[in-house]
Amino acid sequence: MGLFDFMVQDVAIDLGTANTLIIHDNKIVIEGPSIVAQKRSSKKYIAVGEAAKQMQGKTHDDIKTIRPLKDGVIADFKASEYMIKEFIKRVPGIRRSLFTSSLRMVICIPSGITEVEERAVRDSAYNMNAKEVYLIHEPMAAAIGIGIDISQPKGNMIVDIGGGTSEIAIIALGGIVRDKSIKVAGDIFTDDITYYLRTGHNLYIGERTAENIKIAVGAAIADLDTPPEDVAVQGRDSVTGKPKQIVISHREVAQALDSSILRIEEAIMEALSQTPPELAADIYNTGIYMAGGGAILRGLDKRISARTDLPVYIAEDPLRAVVRGTGIALKNLEKYKSLMK
């Protein structure tokens, strides 16, 4: 151990399009929306995380809300840097430190990330006093978080549906054999709901309302064993301009999401069609593992199982599977370093 190793803090980050999660001392210490609020006149950032989300869709002209990440990668460099810095400041062990700590970071990234996007993530981390930065692909982190022994000569299929991207990967011998990353995920589902209500019910709603509908009655299939109760939705009538309320069911949401879910199914089928035969035989026996917030969508596992003729398993606590795997990789750095970039 080096003389100043006590001044190095280990942090694992799931830098997601919708939510950012941080692990420190083997615990999830930060979990907040990936959003910041900024004053237009002064360019000063005034809120981050949940506080900024509460402002979304309700700001006046001098305040704007920004989602710094788009499709799983940094879209606004300054806003993302501010957001991560603020989140890290809130980490109890770092906040209470008497010294300014250097950081050893493991950050998960989409498998389809470009070199330029990868460099932006790294630069952002180094600008936050990071001493060492390691990047791990989301499907690999999800597999570790689910509890799969990725070092075995055995094929496993991971489908991680996040906010910005759906990551599909065949993993064996500690590496990604085949992968497919598509920009169809939670954010697109939200847009689908907004579009459906506007065209089908002449109702304008905001992003937060669409997100709440997705959580309350979101479904991938119409026939559910235990369907949720219909939900009342308020918005603005696009014809009269008056405030209006309608009631929407899970069947309507399933209809609204159908084309986007079909694109995810097609990406899964494409990945399976490119899988080497020996690994395909393994996947026939092990099935498909699902992680990410999208995995919670009611009936999605049944729909994918029906399309692929394979068993589909949803990870325990799918929202946190990726950050949990990132934290395990950080804790066992020597074991997993070869998987990282």
Secondary structure, DSSP 8 states (H G I E B T S, - for coil): --TTGGGEEEEEEEE-SSEEEEEETTEEEEEEES-EEEETTT--EEEETHHHHHHTT---TTEEEE--EETTEES-HHHHHHHHHHHHHT-HHHHT-SS--EEEEEEEE-TT--HHHHHHHHHHHHTTTEEEEEEEEHHHHHHHHHT--TTSS--EEEEEE-SS-EEEEEEETTEEEEEEEES-SHHHHHHHHHHHHHHHH-EE--HHHHHHHHHHH-BSSS--SS----EEEEEEETTT-SEEEEEE-HHHHHHHHHHHHHHHHHHHHHHHHTS-HHHHHHHHHH-EEEESGGGGSBTHHHHHHHHHTS-EEE-SSGGGHHHHHHHHHHHTHHHHGGG--
